[in-house]
Amino acid sequence: MLEILYRDDHLVAVHKPAGLLVHRSGIDRHETRFAVQLLRDQIGRRVHPLHRLDKGRSGVLLFALDAVSARDVGIQFERDEVAKRYLAVVRGWPAESGSIDHALSRRFDDYGRKIVAEAQATPLPAVTRYRRLATVELPDRVDRYPQARYALLELSPKTGRQHQLRRHMKHIAHPIIGDATWGKGVHNRFFQQRFGCHRMLLACTRIELRHPVDGTSLVIAVEPEATYAALLAALGWNRQA
């Protein structure tokens, strides 16, 4: 059963666990459980997913309960009017804060299939702001350095491009731990072996939007799920949601 974070007559938000697809996709043809299906069965109503969280990500996932609300909030997402905040563990120590302004083209279609280079659209503007929350240095040689450094970041995407956060963090050489596509395998394997971590360390912890009916500001926030919180504790970091 999905944890419901917010519900009214028009919207419902759940806490999606890592490892769950939002809906059926070619990414994993053998998967039989999807957030859309689970929520529909749980509340007994048709639901309209308003955005996506990759299978490996956890956090706030928002749905509409009617077509009019879906259209209104969908426009907010298209216009980058929905504010989102993510928590990420990355390799290395980035600056205390910064802004990544790096255009991105579409790399995969709606079914997770890679688009050939010549068919990719012109890169679109993409901006992500980040703030460093905590750092740790471990006495382990993971790559070419005698110690391994990692940081906990708050990420705020100002645009909504495909896989933006994962690609932007790779762009500045601080990939997200557990990212099999844009991460760094040696660090992913270290976290698996040292901490038993088999998930991407990226979670959506807050969404702020305009309610589609009365126009008031709606904020939905959640703590990191248990597997994520345990990893933060193992690194000696206090809860940072």
C-alpha positions as CSV (number, residue, x, y, z in Angstrom):
1,M,0.0,0.0,0.0
2,L,1.3,3.4,-0.9
3,E,1.7,6.1,1.8
4,I,-0.7,9.0,1.0
5,L,0.8,12.3,1.8
6,Y,-2.1,14.6,0.7
7,R,-5.6,14.1,-0.7
8,D,-8.5,16.3,-1.6
9,D,-11.3,16.1,-4.2
10,H,-8.8,17.0,-7.0
11,L,-5.3,15.9,-6.1
12,V,-3.6,13.1,-4.3
13,A,0.1,12.7,-3.5
14,V,1.9,9.6,-2.4
15,H,5.4,8.7,-1.2
16,K,6.8,6.5,-4.1
17,P,9.4,4.0,-2.9
18,A,12.6,3.5,-4.8
19,G,12.3,0.5,-7.3
20,L,8.7,1.2,-8.3
21,L,7.8,2.4,-11.8
22,V,5.2,5.2,-12.2
23,H,3.5,3.4,-15.1
24,R,4.2,0.6,-17.6
25,S,7.3,1.2,-19.6
26,G,9.8,-0.5,-21.9
27,I,12.5,0.2,-19.3
28,D,11.4,-3.0,-17.5
29,R,9.1,-5.1,-19.6
30,H,8.9,-7.8,-16.8
31,E,7.7,-5.4,-14.1
32,T,4.1,-6.0,-13.0
33,R,3.6,-3.3,-10.3
34,F,3.2,0.3,-11.1
35,A,2.3,3.4,-8.9
36,V,-0.6,4.3,-11.2
37,Q,-2.2,0.8,-10.8
38,L,-1.5,0.5,-7.1
39,L,-3.0,3.9,-6.3
40,R,-6.0,3.3,-8.5
41,D,-6.7,0.1,-6.7
42,Q,-6.0,1.6,-3.3
43,I,-8.4,4.5,-3.5
44,G,-10.9,3.0,-6.1
45,R,-10.6,5.9,-8.5
46,R,-8.9,6.7,-11.8
47,V,-5.8,8.8,-11.3
48,H,-3.7,10.9,-13.7
49,P,0.1,11.0,-13.0
50,L,1.3,14.6,-13.2
51,H,5.0,14.1,-13.4
52,R,7.6,11.3,-13.3
53,L,10.0,9.9,-10.8
54,D,12.6,7.4,-12.3
55,K,12.2,3.9,-11.0
56,G,15.3,4.4,-8.8
57,R,14.1,7.6,-7.2
58,S,11.8,7.9,-4.2
59,G,9.7,10.8,-2.9
60,V,6.6,12.9,-3.6
61,L,4.6,11.7,-6.6
62,L,1.6,13.8,-7.5
63,F,-1.6,12.7,-9.3
64,A,-4.8,14.4,-10.4
65,L,-8.3,12.9,-9.8
66,D,-10.0,14.6,-12.7
67,A,-9.1,15.8,-16.2
68,V,-9.5,19.5,-15.5
69,S,-7.1,19.5,-12.6
70,A,-4.7,17.3,-14.6
71,R,-4.7,19.9,-17.4
72,D,-4.2,22.8,-15.1
73,V,-1.3,21.3,-13.1
74,G,0.2,19.9,-16.3
75,I,0.5,23.4,-17.6
76,Q,2.2,24.5,-14.4
77,F,4.8,21.7,-14.9
78,E,5.2,22.6,-18.6
79,R,5.9,26.3,-17.6
80,D,8.3,25.3,-14.9
81,E,6.0,26.9,-12.3
82,V,6.1,23.9,-9.9
83,A,9.0,24.2,-7.3
84,K,10.6,20.9,-6.5
85,R,13.3,20.0,-4.0
86,Y,15.5,16.9,-4.0
87,L,18.0,15.3,-1.7
88,A,21.0,13.7,-3.3
89,V,24.2,12.0,-2.2
90,V,27.0,12.7,-4.6
91,R,30.7,11.8,-5.2
92,G,33.1,14.5,-4.0
93,W,32.6,17.9,-2.4
94,P,31.0,20.5,-4.6
95,A,31.0,24.1,-3.7
96,E,28.8,25.2,-0.9
97,S,26.2,26.4,-3.4
98,G,25.9,27.0,-7.1
99,S,23.9,27.0,-10.3
100,I,24.3,24.6,-13.2
101,D,23.3,26.1,-16.5
102,H,23.7,23.4,-19.1
103,A,21.4,22.8,-22.0
104,L,20.1,19.2,-22.4
105,S,18.6,17.3,-25.3
106,R,16.2,14.4,-25.1
107,R,18.1,11.1,-24.8
108,F,15.3,8.5,-24.3
109,D,11.7,8.1,-25.5
110,D,8.7,7.6,-23.3
111,Y,9.4,3.9,-23.2
112,G,13.0,4.2,-22.0
113,R,14.5,3.4,-25.4
114,K,17.6,5.4,-26.3
115,I,17.1,7.9,-29.1
116,V,19.7,7.8,-31.9
117,A,22.0,10.8,-31.9
118,E,20.7,12.2,-35.3
119,A,17.1,12.1,-34.0
120,Q,17.7,13.9,-30.8
121,A,16.1,17.4,-30.6
122,T,18.0,20.6,-30.2
123,P,19.3,21.0,-26.6
124,L,17.0,23.0,-24.5
125,P,18.0,25.4,-21.6
126,A,18.3,23.6,-18.3
127,V,19.1,25.1,-14.9
128,T,19.6,23.4,-11.5
129,R,20.5,25.2,-8.3
130,Y,22.2,23.3,-5.5
131,R,23.2,23.7,-1.9
132,R,25.6,21.6,0.1
133,L,24.1,20.3,3.3
134,A,26.8,18.0,4.7
135,T,30.1,16.3,3.8
136,V,32.0,13.2,4.8
137,E,35.5,11.8,4.1
138,L,35.9,8.0,4.5
139,P,39.3,6.3,5.0
140,D,38.8,4.1,1.9
141,R,40.6,4.2,-1.4
142,V,37.6,3.9,-3.8
143,D,39.1,5.5,-6.9
144,R,42.5,7.1,-7.4
145,Y,42.5,9.0,-4.0
146,P,43.5,7.5,-0.6
147,Q,40.2,8.8,0.9
148,A,36.6,8.9,-0.4
149,R,34.7,12.1,-0.2
150,Y,30.9,12.4,-0.5
151,A,28.4,15.2,0.0
152,L,24.7,15.6,0.7
153,L,23.0,18.1,-1.6
154,E,19.7,19.9,-1.8
155,L,18.9,20.2,-5.5
156,S,16.3,22.6,-7.0
157,P,15.6,22.2,-10.7
158,K,14.4,25.4,-12.3
159,T,13.5,23.6,-15.5
160,G,12.1,20.1,-16.1
161,R,14.3,18.4,-18.7
162,Q,14.6,14.6,-19.0
163,H,16.9,13.2,-16.3
164,Q,18.0,16.7,-15.6
165,L,19.4,16.3,-12.1
166,R,21.3,13.1,-12.9
167,R,22.8,14.6,-16.0
168,H,23.7,17.9,-14.5
169,M,25.5,16.3,-11.5
170,K,27.5,14.2,-13.9
171,H,28.3,17.4,-15.9
172,I,30.0,19.0,-12.9
173,A,31.8,15.7,-12.1
174,H,29.8,15.0,-8.9
175,P,27.5,12.1,-10.0
176,I,24.7,10.8,-7.8
177,I,25.5,7.6,-6.0
178,G,23.6,4.6,-7.2
179,D,22.9,6.1,-10.7
180,A,23.7,3.3,-13.1
181,T,23.5,5.4,-16.2
182,W,25.2,8.7,-15.3
183,G,26.9,7.7,-12.1
184,K,30.3,6.2,-11.5
185,G,30.4,2.4,-11.1
186,V,33.3,2.2,-8.7
187,H,31.5,4.4,-6.2
188,N,28.1,2.7,-6.7
189,R,29.8,-0.7,-6.0
190,F,31.5,0.7,-2.9
191,F,28.1,1.8,-1.4
192,Q,26.7,-1.6,-2.2
193,Q,29.5,-3.4,-0.5
194,R,30.1,-1.1,2.4
195,F,26.5,0.0,3.2
196,G,24.3,-2.6,1.5
197,C,22.9,0.3,-0.6
198,H,21.3,-0.9,-3.8
199,R,19.3,2.2,-4.7
200,M,19.8,5.6,-6.3
201,L,20.4,8.2,-3.6
202,L,18.1,10.8,-5.1
203,A,14.7,11.6,-3.5
204,C,12.0,14.3,-4.1
205,T,11.3,15.6,-0.7
206,R,9.1,18.7,-1.5
207,I,6.8,20.0,-4.2
208,E,5.1,23.4,-4.2
209,L,2.4,24.3,-6.7
210,R,-0.7,26.3,-7.2
211,H,-3.9,24.4,-6.4
212,P,-5.9,23.9,-9.6
213,V,-9.2,25.0,-8.1
214,D,-8.7,27.8,-5.6
215,G,-5.2,28.9,-6.6
216,T,-3.7,28.8,-3.2
217,S,-0.1,27.6,-2.7
218,L,0.1,23.9,-1.9
219,V,3.2,22.5,-0.3
220,I,3.7,18.7,0.0
221,A,6.8,17.4,1.8
222,V,8.1,14.1,3.0
223,E,11.0,12.7,4.9
224,P,13.4,10.3,3.1
225,E,12.2,6.7,3.1
226,A,13.7,4.3,5.5
227,T,16.5,2.9,3.3
228,Y,17.6,6.4,2.5
229,A,17.5,7.6,6.1
230,A,19.5,4.6,7.2
231,L,22.2,5.5,4.7
232,L,22.4,9.1,5.9
233,A,22.7,7.8,9.5
234,A,25.5,5.4,8.5
235,L,27.4,8.4,7.0
236,G,27.0,10.3,10.2
237,W,24.6,12.8,8.9
238,N,21.5,14.0,10.7
239,R,18.1,14.0,9.0
240,Q,18.2,16.6,6.2
241,A,14.8,16.7,4.5
